[in-house]
Amino acid sequence: LFNPRSLPVSRHKQFQRQGLLPFFYFFLCYLLHSFKMRNLILTATVSLALGVRADIYPNYEYGNMFYLGPTIGGQYITKATYNMEVPSPPTNWVKSDETQRWLSLWIGVQNNPSNGDVLNMNFVQPLLNWGPDNSVWGCSAPNTQWCVAASTYTPSGQIGQPYVKVNKEATLEFEISLNSSTDMIDQKVWQNGDLISSESDSKGMRPAVFYSGNECYGDGCGTLPAYRYTNITLVFNKAVENLDDLVSYTNATHTEWQTKDNGITWNIDSITIAEDNLTE
């Protein structure tokens, strides 16, 4: 598993296993509307699918989110841009073993998960990260603030840039795009108009999914306030019809997806991720 003192931080492997059965998982989520039961069903379903023990990653917990994709006609995302209204850090986190506990919020992109083993696929995921002691991952922010970094999960480990301190009540701007010159995925993060983190990797990726996560390592991450992603725009290589039919939401509210160019470019004003209890 991930060493909490390495840079940057992500605990993406368990969640990627969910990518094997995204539609079944979210169908159960809609029926149950229960965070505890959702995690129980996810663990049991993935364990049955992969033939592994239910407690293979006992210290990971995933909360509210949305999942878009995969596309059904082979289309892929050439550019994704979005803003994030950074929430206040969580409250009421468990005080024991504080250096072994952290919380990441992210949106990421990946190849079509039905085309192979997602554990062997890169996942481009700029990370907003917080912990009771942010110095564990080399960030100078106190635990009243977040840290951010361009970052990518790879089968051999997490790669990316050093963490940068995020201002309180900031709105961050993100871009994930396919670079036609290098065939790599470029990711960029801005704060107050300044580019503060960037990374290029994942040569040959053709993103067919776009999804978010509240990811707690060590359990006991406390209560995370609600927060919003705004002005989300996705550009595809070919037209996608009825994009809203490809999106599932878990304890998240949203405006409507719209296109003005017959499905090449889609935009949504906001997706609000509800308050999340990441301790129970």
Secondary structure, DSSP 8 states (H G I E B T S, - for coil): ---TTSSS----HHHHHHTTSHHHHHHHHHHH--HHHHHHHHHHHHHHHHT--TTSSTTEEE-SEEEE---SSS--EEEEEEEEE-----BS---TTGGG-EEEEEEEEES-GGGS-GGGS-EE--EEEE-S-GGGGT----TTS-EEE-EEEETTEEEE---EE--TT-EEEEEEEE-TTT-SEEEEEEETTEEEEEEEE-TT----EEEEEEEEESS---EE--EEEEEEEEEESS--S-GGGGEEEESEEE---B-SSTTSEEEEEEEEE--EE---
